[in-house]
């Protein structure tokens, strides 16, 4: 997992509308980049809905919210429409960005081992550096914690 203070890795990924979103195009903005395992699953849905609900507060902080999972743009579009999400979701189908950020890891569930996304969130500052990081995120209260951290970083 990437450390606070290091430069965020460059990326260009398609969003839910097949538009390419690149880190270089977001220079000068605060970015909340959160990684989640899968669209339309309970924890991921709660997290996406809470980020959508808090969007006006993040807008006030001049921050962009980007969710990333290995799902396809088409699955993201379906998830956004089904749950009326207002955030942008990026498709990392080859898990390249997940690997760059160190969130594609061996996981265990009911005694089975498999590779998957460890729910993680990063705040990237306007200069492109990682200003804050959360690993193995518990959804409850997380969006509020990210917002509070962003507020403290901006002051």
N, C-alpha and C positions, 0 to 999 in steps of 0.2 A: 504494500500500500504506500502511496506517495506521501511524503512528509510535508508538513506546513513549511512554507518558505521556499520550496522548490518550484521551478517553472512548470506550469501545466503542459502536458504533451499536446502538440498540435493535433487537430482532428478536423475532418470534414465528413459528415454523415448525413444521409437523407432523413428528412423529417416525415411526418405522417402524410404530407402532400407531395412527397418525392422531391422536395426542394432541398438542395445541399446547404447545410449549416456548418460554417467553419469557425474555429476559434479566432483566427486572424481577423475575421469580419466583426468580431464582438469586442475588440480591443477598446478600452476606455469605459467599459461597462462592468458592473459587478455581475457575476454569474453564479447561480446556484445549480450545480450539476449533480443530479442524484441518479444513482444506479439502482435498478430494481430487477427482480428475477423474471417476472412474466405479467403480461397484460391480463386483465379480467380475473385475477386471483384476489382473495380477500384482503390480504395485507397491502398488496400493490394498489388495489382499488382505493382503499382507505387513504393511503399516502397521496395518491394522485388527486383525489377529491379534496383533501385538506390543503394541498398546495394550490389548487384551483381557487378554493375559498379564500385563501390568504393572498391571492394575486394582487389585489389593489394595494395591500400593505407593502408587498415587494416592489410594485411599480413606484410607490412613493419613495422607496429606498434606491430607485434607479437600478433595480436588479432584474435580470432575466432568469427564468426558471426553465431548465432543460432536464427532462427525464430521459434515461438511457436504459434500454434492455435489448436482448438479442432478437426480439420480435421484429417482424417485417413492417415496412411502412403501411401496408394494407391492414395488418392486425392493429397497429397503432390508430389508424383512422377509425376502425370499427370501435375500439376501446373509447376513443374521444367522443364519438357520436353516441354510443350507448350510455356513457356516464356523464355526458355534457361537460367534458373537461375543457378548461381554458388555457392549459399549458401546452408547450411544444414537446413532443416526444421524438427522440432520435433512434433510428434503427441501426444497431450494431450487430448485424447478422453474423459477421465473421469473428465477433468478439475481440476485434483488434483494440478498440478503446478500453474495453473491460480489462484486457491484459495490460495495456499501458498504465492504467490506474491501479492495477494489482487487485481488482475485485473479482476476477474470475478465479475461483479457488475450489479446492476439494471440499465438499460438504458431506455431512452425514444426516440421514433422516430415516428413522425406523430401522437402524442397523445397516442401511444401504449407503455405500459411498458413491458419489457422482460429482462431476464438475458443474458448477453453477455460479450465479452472481451472488456475492455477499452484499446485502443491502447496505449501501454506503452513500454518503453525501459529501461534496466538496464545495467550498466557497472559493471562487477564483476572483482575485482582485482586478482592477482596471488595467494593471500592468501585465496580467497573465500569470501571476504567481498564485500558488495555493495559500489561502489565508486561513482556512479552517478545514478540518476533516473529521468525519464521523464514520466509524466502521461498525459492522454488525448492528445496524440501526434497529431499534424498537420503534415501531410506527407511532405509538401513543405518545403525544407531546412533542414529537420530533420537529414538526413544521414550526411550532412556536419557538423551540430551542434554536433552530436555524435563523429565524427572524431576529431573535434577541442577539445572537452572535453577530449577525450582519450589522445591526444597529450599533453595537459596541465597536465594531471594526471601523465604521464610518465616522465615529466621533473622536 
